[in-house]
């Protein structure tokens, strides 16, 4: 017999990393395009631009953590 709960956990883990990565990519595209524009006008904004480019990436890391928690804690 196939355990349907493990399948649902796998789908949840896949959705958590997939949607988090998608949202992170969209946010990073918006933030980095604005940061490049600000840096083009004033090169002193380069340090702040790097920070704003990295911040949306934390969403993907959180999605990965949730996926690992689903796979190893709930399915274990």
C-alpha positions, -999 to 999 in steps of 0.1 A, spaced: 0 0 0 11 35 -7 10 59 22 -9 90 9 5 111 38 41 108 24 29 119 -10 12 150 4 43 158 24 64 155 -8 40 178 -26 42 203 2 80 203 2 81 208 -35 56 237 -34 74 253 -5 108 255 -23 92 261 -57 70 290 -47 97 305 -25 122 304 -53 97 320 -77 89 348 -53 125 353 -46 134 356 -83 106 381 -89 116 402 -59 153 400 -68 146 412 -103 127 442 -91 152 451 -64 183 446 -85 169 466 -115 162 495 -92 196 491 -75 214 492 -109 196 523 -118 205 540 -85 241 529 -89 242 543 -125 232 577 -112 255 577 -82 282 551 -77 282 556 -40 250 535 -37 269 504 -48 271 489 -12 235 495 -5 226 481 -39 243 448 -30 224 445 2 190 452 -15 199 426 -41 206 399 -15 176 405 7 150 388 -14 172 356 -16 164 349 20 129 339 10 143 310 -10 164 300 20 133 299 42 115 278 16 144 254 16 144 252 54 106 245 54 111 218 27 138 201 48 116 203 79 87 186 60 108 159 46 129 150 76 107 158 106 72 149 94 82 121 71 108 107 94 
